[in-house]
Amino acid sequence: MLSRVAQNIYWMTRQIERAEDTARLINVNTNLLLDLPRNTTFGWLPLIFIVGADNLFFEKDPNRLADETNVVKFLISDRDHPSSIISSLAAARENLRTTRDTVPQEAWEHINGLYIYARDHLPSRRGRFEFLRRVIRGAQQIGGLLAGAMSRTSAYDFVRLGHYLERADMTTRILDVRSANLLSRTGQTQTQTQQTQTQTQTQTQTATTEKEEQDPFESIQWMSVLKSLSAYQMYRQQVRVRVSGPDVLKFLLQDEYFPRAVAFCLRQLEICLRKLPRNEASLVALAALKQKLNAAAVPELAHEGLHEFIDEVQIGFGELHDQIAAAYFAH
């Protein structure tokens, strides 16, 4: 297979996955804010950090408000933002247009149709949910079509490489940003509880009541982390306990059966790479990632060191991408 073809297929599936994930993030965040108290500090800026575009967002106007209108427009329809939904779909369409003979004709028709729909129906607030639903469903239909109608040649291996690397990257980004506020607040609560042990019984009861009032909203936010990855139902089936930070982290990082868990994605990447030639350096980079993930004591990370751990994992993703690009896209 030509390196240009392999590269275009790889990026095409990454961009489709990115559009779907971004649509899901916006959808879940909108619903989350409806469930939280009005005085919550939880807003729209975390979505900018999740997609790693904070510098770009504030580049044109450092005083730009990260409110619902600006953030949603930036993530859906900003052509200057390469990871917006419309930019991702346009790039996926262009990558596939130049390699149409390697995938089923229906895949081109679906991707072209999804891009045209997104271009022509950029939503008002009233039509946002339907727009996002169509983007998510369209991306899933394309994935299902490729899985059901594409021969298992090396071209399909690059479809899966792009798909699972993008998915693993997004899972870690969501965990990194979403958990930061929740875990730091949990640590503060534990410190406050220790301090109140020397105070009066009345003060202790008051602190306990406040903690009980916070707990439902903390649970709602951890549920939103799961829902951002369509993981809530599978979490409840697998874990079978009340939603909590350490359990959510362990499920999304180390579960080997859920398709958006990092461990599952790494296993699928390994299966694909072992079918390809010149895979030695890529497999070494992947093995280092797997070792780091398997050795992680997630309950301890939930209290300290999660951000640093995820930074190291994302550096590993970058190294894996670089090795894939060097082996297959540079020839």
N, C-alpha and C positions, 0 to 999 in steps of 0.2 A: 504494500500500500504506500502511496506517495505521502511524504511527511505533511504536505499541505492539506491533504484530505484528512489525515488523522487529526491534525491540529484543529481543523474546522469542526469536525464532528465532536471532538472533546469539548471545545468551547461552546458549541451549540447546546449541548446538554447541560453544561454548567449555567448558561444564561437562562435557559428555561426553568431550571430548578431555582435559580435566584429570583426570577419573576414570581414564581409560585410562593416561595418563602416570604418574600416581601409583602405580597398580597395578604398572606395569612397573618403576618405580624400586625399590619394595619387593622385588619378585621378584629383580631383578638384584643388589641389595645383599646379600640373604640368601645368594645363591650366591657372591658375591665374598668374603664373610667366611669361607666354607668353604675357599676357595682360598688365602687369605693366612695367614702365620704367626700363631700365637696371640699373640705379643707385639706385633703391629701396633697402631698408634694409630688406625687407620682403623675407625670405628664407625658409629653411627646418627645422630649429631647433624648430619652434612652434609645429610641428607634434610630436616631441619627448615629449614635455610638455603635449600635449593633451592626449597622452596615459599614461602619468605619469611614464615614463621610463627614465628620464634624468640621474638619478644615475646609472642605469644599463648601459646606453649608454656610459657613460664616465668612467665606472669602470675599464675596461681593459686598457684603454689608456686615461688619463686625457687631453692629447693634441689632441685627435681625432677630426678631422674636421667634423662639422655637415653640410656637403655638400650633394648634391643630391645623389651621389653614395652611401655614407655611410648610410645616413638616409633611403633611399629606401631599401637597402639590409637589414638593421636592422628591418624595419617594415614588410618586405615580407618574408624573408627566413632565418632569424637568429633563429636557434633552441634553443639558450640560452635565447632568449627573449620570455617569456611565452605568450605574447600578439601579437606576429607576426602572420601574416596570416597563415603561414604553421604550427606554433605551435597551434594556435587556432583550425584549422581544424583537426589536429592530435588528440588534446584533445577531441574535439566534437565526432570524430569517435570512440575513445576508450570508452568514456562515453556511447555512443549508443550501441557499440558492446556488452557490458555487460548487456544491458536491451532491446535487440532487440525485445522481445516478447510484449513489451508495446506500440510499435508504428507500423504503417504500414510497411510492408516489403519494399515497394518502397522508404520509407524515408531512410532506411539503404543503399539501393542501390545508392541513390542520394548523400548521405553524403560520402560514400566510394568512389564513382566516382569522386566527387569534390576534395577530398583529393588527390587521385591518380593523377588527372590532375595537381593540384597545385605542387605536389612533382616532377612530370616529366617535367613540363613546366615552371620552375622558369625563369623569363623573362630577356632578354636583354633589353636595353633601347628601342630598336626598337619594341619589342613585348610587351611592358609594358601595353599599353592601351587595347590590346586584352586580355591579362591575367587578368587584373583588371575587365574588362567587364564580363569575364566568371565567376570570383569569385562572383561578385555582383549578376549576374543573377542566378548562382547556389544556392546561399544562399536564394534568393527570391523564387526560385522554391521549395526549401525544406520547407520554411515557408508556402507557398501556399499548398503544399501537406499535411502538418500536419493540416492546417486549414480545408482542404476539405475532409480529409479521416480518421481523428482520432475521436473516440468517445469522447463525452464530459463528461469524467470521471475525477477523481481527477488527473490522469496523465496529462491530457490536461491542467488543471489549473496550474500545475508546468511548463509546456511548456510556458504558457503565463506569469507566474511570472518571469521566467528567461529572457524572451524576452523583456518585458517592463521595468524591472529594469535596464537591461544593456542599453537599448535605452535611457532611461531618464538620466542615468549617462553620456553617451556619449554626449548627447545634452548639458548638463551643462558644460562638459569639453571643448567642442568646443567654446561655448560662452565665457567662462572664458579666454581662451588663445587668441582666435581670436579678442575679443573685447578690450583687454587690450591696445594694441598699438593704435587702432583707437580712443577709447574714451579719452585716455590721450592726443592724438594729438588734438582732438576737444577742450579739455579744454585749451590747450596751445594756440590754435587759438583764443579762446574767450579772453584770457588774453592779447594777443598781440593786438587784436582789441581795447581793452580798453586803452592800452598804446598809441596807435597811434592817439587817439583822440586829444592829446596835440601836435602832430607833424604837419608838413605842409601838405597842400592839396595834393601835389605831392607824398609825402611818403604814405599817406593814399590810394591814387589811386594805387600805386605800391603794397601795401599789399593786397588790394582787388583783383588785378589781379593774384597775387600768390595764393590766396585762391581759386579763380575760377579755376586755373589750377590744384589744388590738389583735388577739389571736385569730378571730374569724377573718379579718381583713388580710392578715399575713397568709392564711390558708388560701384565700381567694387569689392572692398574687402568685403563690406557688402553683396553683391550678392554672393560672394564665400562662406560666412558663410551659407547662405540659400541653396546653391547648395550642400554643404557638407552634408546636411541633406535631399536632394531631396525636398526642401521646396520652391523653387523660384516661381514656377507656382502657387501653392496654396496661397502663400503670396500675389501675385498680385491679385488673385481673391478675397481674403478675405479683404485685407487692402486697396487696390485700390489707393495707393498713391506712390510717389517716394520712392525708397528704402532709409531708414535712420536708424541710429543706434537704437534710442529709439523704433521705430516701429518694427524693427526686434527682439529686445529683448522681447518686449511684446508678439509678435506672438509666438516665440519659447518657452517662459516660460509659458504663461497663456492662449493660445488658447485651447479651449476644443474640437476642431473638427479635428485638424491636427494630424495624428498618431505619429509624432515624437516630438510634443510639450510636455513639461514636465507635464502640467496639464492633457492632454489626457492620458499619460502613468500612472499617479497616479490614475486616475479614473479606468483604466483597472485593475490595481493592486488591487484596492479595490473590484471590482467585483469578482476577483478570490479568494481573501482571505475570503470573506463572504461565499463562498461555502465550505470552509475547516473547519475542527474541530480545536480546540486549537488555535484559531486565535486572542484571546483577545490582547495579547501584540503586535502582528504585526499590528493590526488595530490602536492601540494607537500610535505607531511610525508613521504609515501612516497618521493619522489624524494631528499629529504635523507638518508633512511635508506639507500637504495641507493647513493648516492654515497659515504657513509661506509664502507659495507661493501666496495664495489669498490676503494676507495683504500687499504684496510688492507693493510699489509705483514705478513702473518700470521706468517712465520718470526721476524721481529723481535718481534712481540707475544708470541710464545711465551717469550721471555726477559725481556721487560719491557713493562709497560703493558697487559696483557690485561684486568685487572680494570677499569681506568679506561675502556678501550675498550668493554667490555660494558656498563658503567654508562651510557655515552653512548647505546649502541644501545637499551637498555631505556627510557631517557628518551624516545628516539624512538618506541618502541612506544606509550608512554603518550600522547605527542602525537598519534600517528596515531589511537589509540582516541578521544581527546577530539574530534578533528575529525570522525570518523565519527559519534560521538554527537551532536555539535552539528548536523550536516547532516541526520541521518535520525531521531534519537530524540527530539528536543526540540520537534517540531512537533505 
